[in-house]
């Protein structure tokens, strides 16, 4: 029996520098933060909630990060993947989700205990409990409303939020667990907390699982199944023919090949 609670893990960073970016009458309203991820990459965030962050300098923190602007890449071969910019991030799309996915107690309310096969989601219970969990997450809260949804991408460092108005047409075409290559341009810090030992253990376990799953021979993951480059070309052709409605009359049609970004 699967007794794992399906909770998302957030990225953990070491805060390197905090710089006030909007200040008036000795009050700071926004910051620029430089931080290092667990995978050793340096990122710059902005913060707009007047959080006093100096005390976090030099410390490991769990962060709710929304990517406001980014560049997406669409490599079609292993060679193109290897030629991507060094700061490119590989992730898998986790659909539009709400912040409850980061809070184990709320995951249990909505999705049920893994051992409970007859769980019935109680919206009233969620409404009564979610607000306090969101507000008490870390020192300044999770930074999201209880029903606010965001596109989410899981990476080796944790799950990032995407701005829902960024590249709407592209995101609408993505499917769950689709591999995404991207380079963040602008990132917003929504929430911050000192991770507990339990959270760090969960984060490290999730990170190890993702690393182990990233077999270099895997070119594409579709509907939970991994494909090599040659296998994917065959599968993509099959999906293209199905999409175009020509599967049953191949003898009447010349073979067509899918465009380079079909299902990317």
C-alpha positions as CSV (number, residue, x, y, z in Angstrom):
1,X,0.0,0.0,0.0
2,X,1.3,3.5,-0.9
3,X,1.4,5.5,2.4
4,X,3.2,8.5,1.0
5,X,1.6,11.9,1.4
6,X,1.8,13.7,-1.9
7,X,3.3,17.0,-0.6
8,X,5.4,19.3,-2.8
9,X,8.8,20.3,-1.5
10,X,9.9,23.9,-1.8
11,X,13.5,25.0,-2.8
12,X,16.0,25.6,0.0
13,X,18.4,28.5,-0.4
14,X,21.3,30.1,1.6
15,X,20.7,33.8,1.7
16,X,23.9,35.6,0.6
17,X,22.9,39.3,0.5
18,X,19.8,41.5,1.1
19,X,19.7,44.9,-0.5
20,X,16.9,47.4,0.1
21,X,15.4,48.4,-3.3
22,X,12.5,50.7,-2.2
23,X,12.9,52.9,0.8
24,X,11.0,56.0,2.0
25,X,11.2,57.8,5.3
26,X,13.5,55.2,6.8
27,X,11.1,52.4,6.0
28,X,12.0,49.6,3.5
29,X,9.2,48.5,1.2
30,X,11.1,46.1,-1.0
31,X,14.4,44.1,-1.3
32,X,16.6,42.4,-3.8
33,X,18.0,39.1,-2.4
34,X,20.9,37.1,-3.7
35,X,20.8,33.5,-2.7
36,X,22.5,30.1,-3.5
37,X,20.4,27.0,-4.2
38,X,21.2,23.5,-2.9
39,X,22.5,22.7,-6.3
40,X,25.0,25.6,-6.1
41,X,23.4,28.0,-8.5
42,X,23.2,31.7,-7.6
43,X,19.8,33.5,-8.0
44,X,18.5,37.0,-7.5
45,X,15.0,37.5,-6.1
46,X,12.8,40.5,-5.5
47,X,10.6,41.0,-2.4
48,X,7.6,43.4,-2.2
49,X,6.2,42.6,1.3
50,X,8.5,44.7,3.5
51,X,10.0,41.6,5.1
52,X,12.9,42.2,7.5
53,X,15.3,39.8,5.9
54,X,18.7,40.7,7.3
55,X,18.5,38.1,10.0
56,X,18.3,35.3,7.3
57,X,21.7,36.3,5.8
58,X,24.0,33.2,5.9
59,X,21.1,30.9,6.8
60,X,19.4,28.1,5.0
61,X,15.8,29.0,4.3
62,X,12.8,27.3,2.6
63,X,11.3,29.7,0.0
64,X,8.1,30.2,-1.9
65,X,9.4,31.5,-5.3
66,X,7.3,32.7,-8.2
67,X,9.0,33.1,-11.5
68,X,7.6,36.3,-13.1
69,X,9.6,36.2,-16.3
70,X,11.6,33.4,-18.0
71,X,12.9,32.0,-21.2
72,X,11.7,28.6,-22.3
73,X,13.8,26.3,-24.5
74,X,12.6,23.6,-26.8
75,X,15.5,21.3,-27.6
76,X,14.7,18.5,-30.0
77,X,17.9,16.4,-29.8
78,X,20.3,15.3,-27.1
79,X,22.9,17.6,-28.8
80,X,20.6,20.6,-28.4
81,X,20.0,19.8,-24.7
82,X,23.8,19.7,-24.1
83,X,24.1,23.1,-25.8
84,X,21.6,24.9,-23.6
85,X,22.9,27.8,-21.5
86,X,24.6,26.6,-18.3
87,X,22.0,28.3,-16.1
88,X,19.1,26.4,-17.7
89,X,16.9,24.6,-15.3
90,X,15.2,21.2,-16.1
91,X,11.9,20.6,-14.6
92,X,8.6,18.7,-14.9
93,X,5.3,20.5,-15.2
94,X,3.0,19.8,-12.2
95,X,-0.2,21.5,-13.5
96,X,-2.1,24.4,-11.9
97,X,-2.1,23.9,-8.2
98,X,-2.8,25.8,-5.0
99,X,-0.5,26.4,-2.0
100,X,-2.1,23.6,0.0
101,X,0.3,21.2,-1.8
102,X,3.2,22.6,0.4
103,X,1.4,21.9,3.7
104,X,1.0,18.2,4.7
105,X,-1.9,18.8,7.0
106,X,-3.9,20.4,4.2
107,X,-2.9,17.7,1.7
108,X,-4.5,15.2,4.1
109,X,-7.7,17.2,4.3
110,X,-8.1,17.4,0.5
111,X,-6.5,14.2,-0.8
112,X,-6.9,12.1,2.4
113,X,-4.6,9.9,4.3
114,X,-2.9,7.4,1.9
115,X,-4.3,4.6,4.1
116,X,-7.9,5.9,3.8
117,X,-9.3,4.4,0.6
118,X,-12.7,6.0,1.2
119,X,-11.7,9.6,1.7
120,X,-14.3,12.2,1.0
121,X,-13.0,15.8,0.6
122,X,-14.7,18.2,3.0
123,X,-14.6,21.7,1.6
124,X,-16.0,23.2,4.8
125,X,-13.1,21.7,6.8
126,X,-10.6,23.1,4.3
127,X,-12.2,26.5,4.5
128,X,-12.0,26.4,8.3
129,X,-8.4,25.2,8.5
130,X,-6.5,26.5,5.4
131,X,-6.3,30.2,6.4
132,X,-4.5,29.6,9.6
133,X,-2.0,27.2,8.0
134,X,-1.3,29.6,5.1
135,X,-0.9,32.6,7.5
136,X,1.3,30.7,10.0
137,X,3.7,29.3,7.4
138,X,7.0,30.7,8.3
139,X,7.3,34.2,9.7
140,X,5.3,36.0,7.0
141,X,2.9,33.4,5.7
142,X,2.9,31.4,2.5
143,X,2.2,34.5,0.4
144,X,-0.8,32.9,-1.4
145,X,-4.6,32.9,-1.0
146,X,-6.1,29.5,0.0
147,X,-7.7,29.0,-3.4
148,X,-5.1,30.8,-5.5
149,X,-3.7,28.6,-8.3
150,X,-0.4,28.8,-10.0
151,X,1.3,26.7,-12.7
152,X,4.0,24.7,-10.9
153,X,7.3,23.2,-12.1
154,X,9.2,20.6,-10.1
155,X,13.0,20.8,-10.3
156,X,15.9,19.1,-8.5
157,X,15.9,21.9,-6.0
158,X,12.1,21.9,-5.4
159,X,8.9,23.3,-6.8
160,X,8.7,26.8,-8.3
161,X,5.6,28.7,-9.1
162,X,5.1,30.3,-12.5
163,X,3.2,33.5,-13.1
164,X,-0.1,32.4,-14.6
165,X,-0.1,35.3,-17.1
166,X,3.3,34.5,-18.4
167,X,3.2,32.7,-21.8
168,X,-0.5,31.7,-21.2
169,X,-0.9,30.0,-24.6
170,X,2.3,28.0,-24.2
171,X,1.4,26.8,-20.7
172,X,-2.1,25.8,-21.7
173,X,-0.6,23.3,-24.1
174,X,1.6,21.6,-21.5
175,X,0.6,18.3,-20.0
176,X,1.3,17.0,-16.5
177,X,4.9,15.6,-16.0
178,X,6.1,17.2,-19.3
179,X,9.8,18.0,-19.3
180,X,10.4,21.8,-19.3
181,X,13.7,23.6,-19.9
182,X,13.8,27.2,-18.8
183,X,16.0,30.1,-17.5
184,X,14.4,32.4,-14.9
185,X,14.8,36.1,-15.6
186,X,12.8,37.6,-12.8
187,X,11.9,35.9,-9.5
188,X,9.6,36.9,-6.7
189,X,10.0,35.8,-3.1
190,X,6.5,35.2,-1.6
191,X,7.3,33.4,1.6
192,X,10.3,32.3,3.7
193,X,10.9,30.1,6.7
194,X,13.7,28.2,8.5
195,X,13.2,24.6,7.5
196,X,12.7,22.1,10.2
197,X,14.8,18.9,10.3
198,X,11.7,17.0,9.0
199,X,11.4,19.4,6.1
200,X,15.1,19.2,5.2
201,X,14.9,15.4,5.3
202,X,11.8,15.4,3.0
203,X,13.5,17.9,0.7
204,X,16.7,15.8,0.4
205,X,14.7,12.6,-0.2
206,X,12.7,14.3,-3.0
207,X,15.9,15.7,-4.5
208,X,17.5,12.3,-4.5
209,X,14.4,10.8,-6.1
210,X,14.4,13.4,-8.9
211,X,18.2,13.0,-9.5
212,X,17.8,9.2,-9.7
213,X,14.9,9.5,-12.2
214,X,16.9,11.8,-14.5
215,X,18.4,9.0,-16.6
216,X,20.7,10.6,-19.2
217,X,19.2,8.2,-21.8
218,X,15.7,9.6,-21.2
219,X,14.9,12.2,-23.9
220,X,11.2,12.8,-23.2
221,X,8.7,11.9,-20.5
222,X,5.1,11.6,-21.6
223,X,2.1,10.5,-19.5
224,X,4.6,9.2,-16.9
225,X,6.6,7.0,-19.4
226,X,10.2,7.7,-20.3
227,X,11.3,7.6,-24.0
228,X,14.7,7.6,-25.6
229,X,15.2,10.0,-28.5
230,X,14.5,7.3,-31.1
231,X,11.5,5.9,-29.2
232,X,10.1,9.4,-28.9
233,X,10.3,10.1,-32.6
234,X,8.2,6.9,-33.2
235,X,5.7,7.8,-30.5
236,X,5.4,11.4,-31.7
237,X,4.7,10.2,-35.2
238,X,1.9,8.0,-33.8
239,X,0.4,10.8,-31.8
240,X,0.6,13.1,-34.8
241,X,-1.2,10.7,-37.0
242,X,-3.9,10.2,-34.4
243,X,-4.2,13.9,-34.0
244,X,-4.5,14.5,-37.7
245,X,-7.1,11.7,-38.1
246,X,-5.0,9.8,-40.7
247,X,-4.3,6.6,-38.7
248,X,-7.0,4.6,-40.5
249,X,-6.3,5.8,-44.0
250,X,-2.5,5.8,-44.4
251,X,-2.8,4.2,-47.9
252,X,-4.6,7.4,-49.1
253,X,-2.1,9.8,-47.6
254,X,1.6,10.4,-48.0
255,X,3.4,10.1,-44.7
256,X,3.4,13.4,-42.8
257,X,5.9,14.3,-40.1
258,X,5.0,16.4,-37.1
259,X,6.2,19.9,-36.7
260,X,9.3,20.3,-34.5
261,X,7.4,21.6,-31.5
262,X,4.5,19.1,-31.6
263,X,3.8,18.1,-27.9
264,X,6.9,20.0,-26.7
